[in-house]
Amino acid sequence: MEDSLENILLKWKEDWPIAKLNWSPYVKLREPVWCLSSEEASYEGLTGSFAMIRLSDHRIVIDLEKIHKEGIVDFSVEVLAHEIGHHIYSPANLYDNAILLSRIRWGLADIEDRAPFVANLYTDLLINDTLQRKKNLNMAEVYRKLKVEELTSKTWMFYMRTYEYLWKLERGSLVSINGGLSAAIDADASLAASLIRSYSKNWLDGAGRFAALMYPYLMEDKEYEDARKVFVVYLDSEHAGEGGGVVAGLAEMDLDGIAGAIDPREEAVSVHGESKAATSKAADLGLDKLKDSGEGPQQRYLDPGKYVDLFRQVNPKIDKQELINNYYKEIALPHLISFPLESTNPKSFNLPEGTESWDVSDPMDEIDWVETAIGAPEIFPGYNTVKRVYGEEDNDAENKKPLDVYIGIDCSGSMGNPSKRFSWPILAATVIGLSALRAGAKVMGCLSGEPGSFMETEGFRSSEKEVLSVLTSYLGTGYAYGVPRLESPFGKPRKEKSHVIVVTDDDIFRMLKSEDKTNGKTNWTIIEQALENAGGVGTLVLHSSRNWHEEEVKRLKDMGWHVHYVTNEQQLLDFAAEFSHNHYHART
């Protein structure tokens, strides 16, 4: 077996350039990862099939032991050309792979978990048809060699009958006509063959239709499981995007994808003497309602749950928190604001003010050798060495710098989980946080649902990941934002001024009445001192009515807090956009 596999390896290596030439002499791909055993292949992530692709590092993995076992050693060019086709034709790259899965999911309502399986079958049809018809490779013979014993799966019959139509093969040459090949399956295969030809160039546009065509075959769990058993040896691109990181641009709803999720059987039905294909619109199929079912600004975005589900198929190993961060970031980017800057007159330390002792812990280049030598003819570092001391000097040049910002979010039980339901408060916080970071400011984020729990960054941070990972998390405890959290950054006067934003609702007034029994300090005192120590402007964004708690609101305003009312959560985004104009433009 070992010698045989070595010979197979040499033969397949010789045929690798030939396989590439079938697509183009300019194809630049590294040789496949050749695995002499299925154990090696498993280590590379290949299980079930004899080949697979990875879009993350543009590699092909070949299991030569399984190739030998399946009896397709002589089809090296066909197999390699097929895998190359996945890299340069369909899905070709991580982005198109993600869009392909997204569009197929629209055609598989309630069974979206089958999208990677359908995507693999769809791209295989596109590639194999090109290789068989245009490159004269014998792809049909590969399927005959790999023919499984049990062929009662309707999905298998539909799929192989499609190839018979595509390649004008005799009926029954790839699939048994005595195994239950019905007229309906035959008609569907004819439609699928037509679809593959029609969308061979714009194959993303045909993905939704292909999914809708396959829907009845995969609707039942048992049929799907049976189909997977039959097709498992062919599944070479189901997890092609694994390890590929986050693909941008998927948070927004794909309207072309929604409109393309049309069942070709419906299109083919004649209506009043005309083909429905000519008159079929998304509205005819109720898909226009889907266009208005989005979340966020202008209802243009997927809800976070669907976004996460989609990405789990695009890249199964991706971290969920990273996805939620990216989801709110994508929606926030078009709304980033011009973050406020404050004018300052910088100090310089150029005014000589004599010397002092140089310690061995000080940098060596701070030693003033002249003054040291004047003071002592023999120099003993750390004993008689001195360094020069400089004092502050005003600089006439005006400097502008952004203020840091503290963002406190009420994350009590009344707030929804932003990873399951779109959250306007989190979007507003993301807009302000990203705007501040882009301007060079530091941000401290705090989620608080108290009495209960809280989560905050370790002080003011410059890391987008650290800030967003806190802001987009969820607690769901307590009844309000915990005012004592303000003591963490503002218990003492802060050297760098910062703006303070707290997003909460009416329950904050109940929280303000509380006091710390150990020191008798009330939350009213804490919120007043926090604003004073922050040195910037404080804004309380209240999801409330102006007519409620008028006395308490007046007290806050007397302290210097700005109170911004929102009567619906969408207005939070408006607040974020007006943020700089309301409080800072007059100061700069």
C-alpha positions as CSV (number, residue, x, y, z in Angstrom):
1,M,0.0,0.0,0.0
2,E,2.8,2.4,0.9
3,D,4.6,2.0,-2.4
4,S,1.4,2.2,-4.3
5,L,0.5,5.5,-2.5
6,E,3.9,6.9,-3.3
7,N,3.4,6.1,-7.0
8,I,0.0,7.7,-6.9
9,L,1.5,10.8,-5.3
10,L,4.1,11.1,-8.1
11,K,1.4,10.6,-10.8
12,W,-0.9,13.2,-9.2
13,K,1.9,15.7,-8.8
14,E,2.8,15.3,-12.5
15,D,-0.8,16.0,-13.4
16,W,-1.2,19.1,-11.3
17,P,0.1,21.5,-14.0
18,I,-2.2,19.8,-16.5
19,A,-5.2,20.4,-14.2
20,K,-4.3,24.1,-13.9
21,L,-4.0,24.5,-17.7
22,N,-7.6,23.4,-18.0
23,W,-8.6,26.7,-16.5
24,S,-5.8,29.0,-17.5
25,P,-2.0,29.1,-18.0
26,Y,-2.0,32.0,-15.6
27,V,-3.5,30.2,-12.6
28,K,-1.3,30.6,-9.6
29,L,-2.0,28.1,-6.9
30,R,0.3,26.3,-4.6
31,E,0.4,22.5,-4.9
32,P,-2.3,20.7,-2.9
33,V,-1.5,19.4,0.6
34,W,-0.9,15.8,-0.4
35,C,-2.0,13.4,2.4
36,L,-0.8,9.8,2.2
37,S,-3.3,8.7,4.8
38,S,-6.8,9.6,5.9
39,E,-5.3,10.3,9.3
40,E,-3.1,13.0,7.9
41,A,-6.1,14.3,5.9
42,S,-8.2,14.4,9.1
43,Y,-5.5,16.5,10.7
44,E,-5.8,19.0,7.8
45,G,-9.6,19.1,8.4
46,L,-10.6,16.7,5.7
47,T,-13.1,14.1,6.7
48,G,-15.7,12.2,4.7
49,S,-14.5,13.2,1.2
50,F,-11.3,12.6,-0.6
51,A,-10.6,16.3,-1.3
52,M,-11.5,19.7,0.1
53,I,-10.6,23.4,-0.4
54,R,-9.7,26.1,2.1
55,L,-10.4,29.7,1.1
56,S,-8.6,31.0,4.1
57,D,-5.2,30.0,2.8
58,H,-6.1,29.1,-0.8
59,R,-5.1,25.5,-0.4
60,I,-6.5,22.2,-1.7
61,V,-6.2,19.1,0.5
62,I,-6.1,15.6,-1.2
63,D,-6.5,12.3,0.7
64,L,-4.6,9.9,-1.5
65,E,-5.5,6.9,0.7
66,K,-9.2,7.6,0.1
67,I,-8.6,8.3,-3.6
68,H,-7.1,4.8,-3.8
69,K,-9.9,3.3,-1.8
70,E,-12.7,4.9,-3.9
71,G,-11.1,3.7,-7.2
72,I,-10.5,7.0,-8.8
73,V,-6.7,7.0,-9.0
74,D,-6.9,7.5,-12.8
75,F,-9.0,10.7,-12.6
76,S,-6.3,12.9,-11.2
77,V,-6.8,15.7,-13.7
78,E,-10.6,15.6,-13.3
79,V,-10.4,15.8,-9.5
80,L,-7.7,18.4,-9.3
81,A,-9.3,20.6,-12.0
82,H,-12.6,20.4,-10.0
83,E,-10.9,21.6,-6.8
84,I,-9.1,24.4,-8.7
85,G,-12.5,25.4,-10.1
86,H,-13.7,26.0,-6.5
87,H,-10.8,28.5,-6.1
88,I,-11.0,30.4,-9.3
89,Y,-14.7,30.1,-10.4
90,S,-17.1,29.2,-7.6
91,P,-17.1,30.3,-4.8
92,A,-13.6,31.6,-5.5
93,N,-13.1,33.8,-2.5
94,L,-14.4,34.3,1.1
95,Y,-16.7,37.2,0.2
96,D,-18.5,35.4,-2.7
97,N,-18.7,32.3,-0.5
98,A,-20.4,34.4,2.2
99,I,-22.8,36.0,-0.3
100,L,-23.6,32.6,-1.8
101,L,-24.5,31.2,1.6
102,S,-26.6,34.3,2.3
103,R,-28.6,34.0,-0.9
104,I,-29.1,30.2,-0.5
105,R,-30.5,30.8,3.0
106,W,-33.2,33.1,1.6
107,G,-34.4,30.1,-0.4
108,L,-34.4,27.7,2.5
109,A,-36.8,29.3,5.0
110,D,-36.8,27.4,8.3
111,I,-34.1,24.9,7.1
112,E,-31.3,27.4,6.7
113,D,-28.9,25.0,8.5
114,R,-28.8,23.1,5.1
115,A,-27.3,26.1,3.2
116,P,-23.7,24.9,3.2
117,F,-24.8,21.5,1.8
118,V,-26.8,23.1,-1.0
119,A,-24.0,25.6,-1.8
120,N,-21.6,22.7,-2.2
121,L,-23.9,20.9,-4.6
122,Y,-24.7,24.1,-6.6
123,T,-21.0,25.0,-7.1
124,D,-20.2,21.4,-8.0
125,L,-22.8,21.5,-10.8
126,L,-21.4,24.8,-12.1
127,I,-17.8,23.5,-12.1
128,N,-18.4,20.0,-13.4
129,D,-20.6,21.3,-16.3
130,T,-17.8,23.6,-17.4
131,L,-15.1,20.9,-17.2
132,Q,-17.2,18.3,-19.0
133,R,-18.6,20.5,-21.7
134,K,-15.9,23.0,-22.3
135,K,-12.7,21.2,-21.2
136,N,-13.7,17.7,-22.3
137,L,-12.9,16.1,-19.0
138,N,-14.7,13.0,-18.1
139,M,-16.5,14.1,-15.0
140,A,-19.4,11.7,-15.7
141,E,-17.1,8.8,-15.3
142,V,-15.9,10.0,-11.9
143,Y,-19.5,9.9,-10.7
144,R,-19.9,6.4,-12.2
145,K,-16.8,5.2,-10.3
146,L,-18.0,6.8,-7.1
147,K,-21.5,5.4,-7.5
148,V,-22.9,4.5,-4.1
149,E,-24.8,1.2,-3.5
150,E,-28.0,2.7,-2.1
151,L,-29.6,5.2,-4.5
152,T,-33.0,5.6,-3.1
153,S,-32.4,9.2,-2.0
154,K,-34.7,11.6,-4.0
155,T,-32.1,14.3,-3.7
156,W,-29.5,12.0,-5.3
157,M,-31.9,11.1,-8.1
158,F,-32.7,14.8,-8.7
159,Y,-29.1,15.8,-8.7
160,M,-27.7,13.0,-11.0
161,R,-30.6,13.4,-13.4
162,T,-29.6,17.1,-13.6
163,Y,-26.2,16.0,-14.9
164,E,-27.8,13.7,-17.4
165,Y,-29.7,16.7,-18.8
166,L,-26.7,18.9,-18.7
167,W,-24.5,16.5,-20.6
168,K,-27.2,15.0,-22.8
169,L,-26.5,11.5,-21.4
170,E,-28.9,8.6,-21.9
171,R,-31.6,8.5,-19.2
172,G,-30.4,6.1,-16.5
173,S,-26.8,6.4,-17.2
174,L,-26.0,8.0,-13.9
175,V,-29.0,7.2,-11.8
176,S,-31.2,4.2,-11.8
177,I,-34.6,4.7,-13.4
178,N,-36.0,1.8,-11.4
179,G,-35.3,3.4,-8.1
180,G,-38.3,5.7,-7.9
181,L,-37.3,8.4,-10.4
182,S,-40.7,10.1,-10.8
183,A,-41.9,12.5,-13.4
184,A,-41.7,15.4,-10.9
185,I,-38.1,14.7,-10.1
186,D,-37.4,14.4,-13.8
187,A,-39.0,17.8,-14.4
188,D,-37.2,19.4,-11.5
189,A,-33.9,18.1,-12.9
190,S,-34.7,19.6,-16.3
191,L,-35.3,23.0,-14.6
192,A,-32.1,22.7,-12.6
193,A,-30.0,22.0,-15.8
194,S,-31.6,25.0,-17.4
195,L,-30.8,27.1,-14.3
196,I,-27.1,26.0,-14.3
197,R,-26.7,27.0,-17.9
198,S,-28.5,30.3,-17.5
199,Y,-26.6,31.5,-14.5
200,S,-23.2,29.9,-15.3
201,K,-21.6,33.4,-15.6
202,N,-23.7,35.2,-12.9
203,W,-23.9,32.2,-10.7
204,L,-24.6,34.2,-7.5
205,D,-27.9,35.4,-9.0
206,G,-29.0,31.8,-9.5
207,A,-28.2,30.6,-6.0
208,G,-31.6,31.5,-4.5
209,R,-33.5,29.8,-7.3
210,F,-31.4,26.6,-7.0
211,A,-32.1,26.6,-3.2
212,A,-35.8,27.0,-3.8
213,L,-35.7,24.2,-6.3
214,M,-34.0,21.9,-3.8
215,Y,-36.3,22.9,-0.9
216,P,-38.8,20.1,-1.2
217,Y,-36.1,17.5,-1.3
218,L,-34.5,18.7,2.0
219,M,-37.6,19.8,3.9
220,E,-37.8,16.6,5.8
221,D,-35.0,15.8,8.3
222,K,-34.8,12.1,7.3
223,E,-34.5,12.9,3.6
224,Y,-31.8,15.4,4.4
225,E,-29.9,13.0,6.6
226,D,-30.2,10.3,3.9
227,A,-28.9,12.7,1.3
228,R,-25.9,13.7,3.4
229,K,-24.9,10.0,3.7
230,V,-25.1,9.6,0.0
231,F,-23.2,12.8,-0.8
232,V,-20.7,12.8,2.0
233,V,-17.9,11.7,-0.3
234,Y,-18.5,14.7,-2.6
235,L,-18.7,17.4,0.0
236,D,-15.5,19.3,-0.6
237,S,-16.4,23.0,0.1
238,E,-19.0,22.9,2.8
239,H,-16.6,24.6,5.3
240,A,-14.4,26.4,2.7
241,G,-14.5,29.7,4.7
242,E,-13.4,28.2,8.0
243,G,-10.7,30.2,9.6
244,G,-11.2,33.1,7.2
245,G,-12.1,35.8,9.8
246,V,-14.9,38.3,9.5
247,V,-16.2,39.1,6.1
248,A,-17.4,42.7,5.9
249,G,-20.7,43.8,4.4
250,L,-23.0,41.0,5.5
251,A,-25.0,42.9,8.2
252,E,-27.1,44.8,5.5
253,M,-29.9,42.9,3.9
254,D,-29.2,41.6,0.5
255,L,-32.2,42.8,-1.5
256,D,-31.0,41.2,-4.7
257,G,-30.7,37.9,-2.8
258,I,-34.2,38.2,-1.5
259,A,-35.6,39.0,-4.9
260,G,-33.7,36.0,-6.4
261,A,-35.1,33.5,-4.0
262,I,-37.8,32.4,-6.5
263,D,-38.9,28.9,-7.1
264,P,-38.2,28.1,-10.8
265,R,-41.3,25.8,-10.8
266,E,-43.4,28.9,-10.1
267,E,-41.6,30.8,-12.8
268,A,-42.2,28.1,-15.3
269,V,-46.0,28.0,-14.7
270,S,-47.9,29.9,-17.5
271,V,-50.2,32.6,-16.3
272,H,-52.9,33.9,-18.7
273,G,-50.9,32.6,-21.6
274,E,-47.7,34.3,-20.5
275,S,-44.8,32.8,-18.6
276,K,-44.9,33.8,-15.1
277,A,-41.1,34.2,-15.3
278,A,-41.8,37.4,-17.3
279,T,-44.2,38.8,-14.7
280,S,-42.9,37.3,-11.5
281,K,-41.8,39.9,-9.1
282,A,-40.7,39.6,-5.6
283,A,-44.0,41.0,-4.5
284,D,-45.9,38.1,-6.2
285,L,-44.2,35.8,-3.8
286,G,-44.5,37.9,-0.7
287,L,-40.8,38.7,-0.7
288,D,-41.5,42.4,-0.7
289,K,-42.5,42.0,2.9
290,L,-39.1,40.6,3.7
291,K,-37.5,43.8,2.4
292,D,-39.3,45.7,5.2
293,S,-38.6,43.2,7.9
294,G,-35.0,44.3,8.6
295,E,-33.7,45.9,11.7
296,G,-31.9,49.2,12.5
297,P,-31.8,52.4,10.4
298,Q,-34.3,52.3,7.6
299,Q,-34.9,48.6,8.4
300,R,-31.9,47.8,6.2
301,Y,-30.2,45.2,8.4
302,L,-30.4,41.6,9.4
303,D,-31.3,41.0,13.0
304,P,-28.2,40.0,15.0
305,G,-29.4,36.4,15.5
306,K,-29.6,35.8,11.8
307,Y,-26.3,37.6,11.2
308,V,-24.6,35.3,13.7
309,D,-26.3,32.2,12.2
310,L,-25.1,33.2,8.7
311,F,-21.6,33.7,9.9
312,R,-21.5,30.4,11.8
313,Q,-21.9,28.8,8.4
314,V,-19.4,31.1,6.6
315,N,-16.8,30.5,9.3
316,P,-17.8,27.9,11.9
317,K,-14.9,28.7,14.3
318,I,-15.4,32.4,14.5
319,D,-16.0,33.9,18.0
320,K,-19.5,35.1,18.7
321,Q,-18.5,38.2,20.5
322,E,-16.3,39.2,17.6
323,L,-19.3,38.8,15.3
324,I,-21.6,41.0,17.5
325,N,-18.9,43.7,17.7
326,N,-18.6,43.6,13.9
327,Y,-22.4,43.7,13.5
328,Y,-22.9,46.9,15.4
329,K,-19.7,48.4,13.9
330,E,-21.0,47.8,10.3
331,I,-24.3,49.5,11.1
332,A,-22.6,52.4,13.0
333,L,-20.0,53.3,10.4
334,P,-22.3,55.4,8.1
335,H,-23.3,57.4,11.2
336,L,-19.9,58.2,12.7
337,I,-19.8,61.8,13.9
338,S,-17.2,64.5,13.8
339,F,-16.0,64.0,17.4
340,P,-15.6,67.2,19.5
341,L,-12.2,68.7,20.0
342,E,-11.1,71.0,22.7
343,S,-8.6,73.8,22.2
344,T,-5.6,73.7,24.6
345,N,-2.4,75.6,24.9
346,P,0.3,72.9,25.3
347,K,3.0,73.2,27.9
348,S,6.6,72.5,27.0
349,F,9.4,71.5,29.4
350,N,12.3,73.5,28.0
351,L,13.0,76.0,30.9
352,P,16.2,75.0,32.7
353,E,15.8,75.0,36.5
354,G,19.2,73.7,37.7
355,T,20.2,70.1,38.5
356,E,19.4,67.3,40.9
357,S,20.9,63.9,41.7
358,W,20.8,61.2,39.0
359,D,19.7,57.8,40.3
360,V,20.8,54.5,38.7
361,S,17.1,53.9,37.9
362,D,17.0,57.0,35.6
363,P,17.9,56.8,31.9
364,M,21.6,57.0,31.3
365,D,21.2,59.8,28.7
366,E,19.8,62.1,31.3
367,I,23.1,62.5,33.1
368,D,24.6,66.0,32.7
369,W,28.2,65.0,32.4
370,V,29.5,68.6,32.4
371,E,27.8,69.6,35.7
372,T,28.8,66.2,37.2
373,A,32.4,66.7,36.3
374,I,32.4,70.3,37.6
375,G,31.1,69.0,40.9
376,A,33.4,66.1,41.4
377,P,36.6,65.1,39.6
378,E,36.0,61.4,40.2
379,I,32.6,60.2,38.9
380,F,30.6,57.5,40.7
381,P,27.3,56.8,38.9
382,G,24.4,57.0,41.2
383,Y,26.5,58.6,43.9
384,N,27.7,62.0,42.6
385,T,26.1,62.2,39.1
386,V,23.5,64.8,38.4
387,K,20.9,65.5,35.8
388,R,19.4,68.7,34.6
389,V,15.8,69.7,35.6
390,Y,13.5,71.6,33.3
391,G,10.4,73.6,34.2
392,E,7.1,74.2,32.3
393,E,6.9,76.9,29.7
394,D,3.8,78.1,28.0
395,N,3.6,77.4,24.3
396,D,1.8,80.0,22.1
397,A,0.7,77.3,19.5
398,E,-2.9,76.3,19.9
399,N,-3.5,72.6,20.0
400,K,-6.8,70.7,19.6
401,K,-7.4,67.3,21.2
402,P,-10.5,65.2,21.6
403,L,-11.9,64.6,25.0
404,D,-12.1,61.1,26.3
405,V,-15.5,59.7,26.8
406,Y,-17.2,57.5,29.4
407,I,-20.2,55.6,28.1
408,G,-22.5,54.0,30.7
409,I,-25.3,51.8,29.5
410,D,-28.3,50.7,31.5
411,C,-28.2,46.9,31.0
412,S,-30.9,45.9,33.4
413,G,-33.6,43.4,32.9
414,S,-35.7,45.8,30.9
415,M,-33.0,46.0,28.2
416,G,-32.9,43.5,25.4
417,N,-30.0,41.3,24.6
418,P,-28.1,43.0,21.8
419,S,-26.9,39.7,20.4
420,K,-30.4,38.4,19.9
421,R,-32.4,41.6,19.2
422,F,-31.2,44.8,17.5
423,S,-30.5,47.4,20.2
424,W,-30.7,51.2,19.5
425,P,-28.8,52.1,22.8
426,I,-25.9,49.9,21.8
427,L,-25.9,51.3,18.3
428,A,-25.8,54.9,19.7
429,A,-23.0,53.9,22.1
430,T,-21.1,52.2,19.2
431,V,-21.4,55.4,17.1
432,I,-20.0,57.6,19.8
433,G,-17.4,55.1,20.9
434,L,-16.0,54.5,17.4
435,S,-16.1,58.2,16.6
436,A,-14.1,59.0,19.7
437,L,-11.5,56.3,18.9
438,R,-11.2,57.5,15.4
439,A,-10.5,61.0,16.6
440,G,-7.7,59.7,18.9
441,A,-9.7,59.9,22.2
442,K,-9.9,57.1,24.7
443,V,-13.1,55.4,25.7
444,M,-14.3,53.7,28.9
445,G,-17.4,51.6,28.5
446,C,-19.6,50.3,31.3
447,L,-22.7,48.1,31.3
448,S,-24.5,48.2,34.5
449,G,-27.7,46.4,35.7
450,E,-27.9,46.9,39.4
451,P,-28.4,45.7,42.1
452,G,-26.8,42.8,40.3
453,S,-23.8,43.0,38.1
454,F,-21.7,45.3,35.9
455,M,-19.0,45.0,33.3
456,E,-16.5,47.8,32.3
457,T,-13.3,48.3,30.5
458,E,-10.1,48.6,32.5
459,G,-10.2,52.4,32.5
460,F,-10.1,54.5,29.4
461,R,-8.9,52.4,26.4
462,S,-7.8,52.9,22.8
463,S,-8.6,49.4,21.7
464,E,-11.8,49.1,19.5
465,K,-12.1,45.4,20.4
466,E,-11.9,46.0,24.2
467,V,-14.5,48.9,24.0
468,L,-17.0,47.1,21.7
469,S,-16.7,43.8,23.5
470,V,-18.0,45.5,26.7
471,L,-20.6,47.7,25.0
472,T,-22.2,44.9,23.0
473,S,-22.3,42.4,25.9
474,Y,-25.3,41.8,28.0
475,L,-26.2,41.5,31.7
476,G,-30.0,41.6,32.2
477,T,-29.7,42.0,36.0
478,G,-31.1,44.6,38.4
479,Y,-33.4,47.5,37.5
480,A,-31.1,50.5,36.6
481,Y,-27.7,51.8,35.8
482,G,-25.7,51.8,39.0
483,V,-24.7,55.4,39.7
484,P,-21.8,54.2,42.0
485,R,-20.0,52.9,38.9
486,L,-19.1,56.6,38.2
487,E,-16.8,56.5,41.2
488,S,-14.4,54.2,39.4
489,P,-13.2,56.7,36.8
490,F,-14.3,59.9,38.5
491,G,-13.9,59.3,42.3
492,K,-11.0,61.8,42.0
493,P,-10.4,64.7,39.6
494,R,-9.2,63.3,36.4
495,K,-6.1,64.7,34.7
496,E,-7.6,64.3,31.2
497,K,-11.0,65.8,30.8
498,S,-13.7,63.5,29.6
499,H,-17.3,63.6,28.6
500,V,-19.8,61.4,30.5
501,I,-22.7,59.8,28.8
502,V,-25.2,57.6,30.6
503,V,-28.0,56.0,28.7
504,T,-30.8,54.9,31.0
505,D,-34.5,55.2,31.7
506,D,-36.8,56.4,34.5
507,D,-35.5,53.8,36.9
508,I,-32.4,55.9,37.3
509,F,-34.3,58.2,39.7
510,R,-35.1,55.3,42.0
511,M,-31.4,54.5,41.9
512,L,-30.5,58.1,42.7
513,K,-32.4,57.9,46.0
514,S,-30.2,55.1,47.3
515,E,-27.3,55.7,49.5
516,D,-24.2,53.8,50.7
517,K,-25.0,52.9,54.3
518,T,-21.3,52.4,55.2
519,N,-20.4,56.0,54.6
520,G,-23.8,57.7,54.2
521,K,-22.9,58.9,50.7
522,T,-26.0,59.3,48.5
523,N,-26.0,58.6,44.7
524,W,-27.0,62.2,44.2
525,T,-23.7,63.2,45.7
526,I,-21.8,60.7,43.6
527,I,-23.3,61.8,40.3
528,E,-22.6,65.5,41.1
529,Q,-19.0,64.8,42.1
530,A,-18.4,62.6,39.1
531,L,-19.4,65.4,36.7
532,E,-17.2,67.8,38.5
533,N,-14.2,65.4,38.5
534,A,-14.7,64.5,34.9
535,G,-14.1,68.1,33.8
536,G,-16.1,67.7,30.6
537,V,-19.8,67.7,29.9
538,G,-22.2,65.2,31.3
539,T,-25.3,64.0,29.4
540,L,-28.0,61.8,30.7
541,V,-29.9,60.2,27.8
542,L,-33.3,59.4,29.2
543,H,-35.8,57.0,27.6
544,S,-38.6,58.9,29.3
545,S,-41.2,61.7,29.0
546,R,-40.4,65.3,29.8
547,N,-43.4,65.5,32.1
548,W,-42.0,62.9,34.5
549,H,-39.7,63.5,37.4
550,E,-39.5,67.3,36.7
551,E,-38.1,68.1,40.1
552,E,-35.3,65.5,39.9
553,V,-34.4,66.6,36.4
554,K,-34.2,70.2,37.5
555,R,-31.8,69.1,40.2
556,L,-29.6,67.3,37.7
557,K,-29.5,70.3,35.4
558,D,-28.6,72.6,38.3
559,M,-25.5,70.3,38.8
560,G,-24.6,70.8,35.1
561,W,-25.9,67.6,33.6
562,H,-27.6,67.9,30.2
563,V,-30.7,65.7,29.9
564,H,-31.6,64.5,26.5
565,Y,-35.0,62.8,26.2
566,V,-35.8,60.1,23.8
567,T,-39.3,58.8,23.4
568,N,-38.4,55.9,21.2
569,E,-35.1,54.1,20.9
570,Q,-34.5,55.1,17.3
571,Q,-34.0,58.7,18.5
572,L,-30.9,57.5,20.3
573,L,-29.1,57.4,16.9
574,D,-30.2,61.0,16.3
575,F,-28.7,61.9,19.7
576,A,-25.4,60.4,18.7
577,A,-25.4,62.4,15.5
578,E,-26.2,65.7,17.3
579,F,-23.8,65.0,20.2
580,S,-20.9,67.2,19.1
581,H,-23.0,70.1,18.0
582,N,-25.0,70.3,21.2
583,H,-22.1,70.5,23.6
584,Y,-18.8,71.2,22.0
585,H,-18.8,73.3,18.9
586,A,-19.2,76.5,20.9
587,R,-16.3,75.5,23.1
588,T,-13.7,74.9,20.4
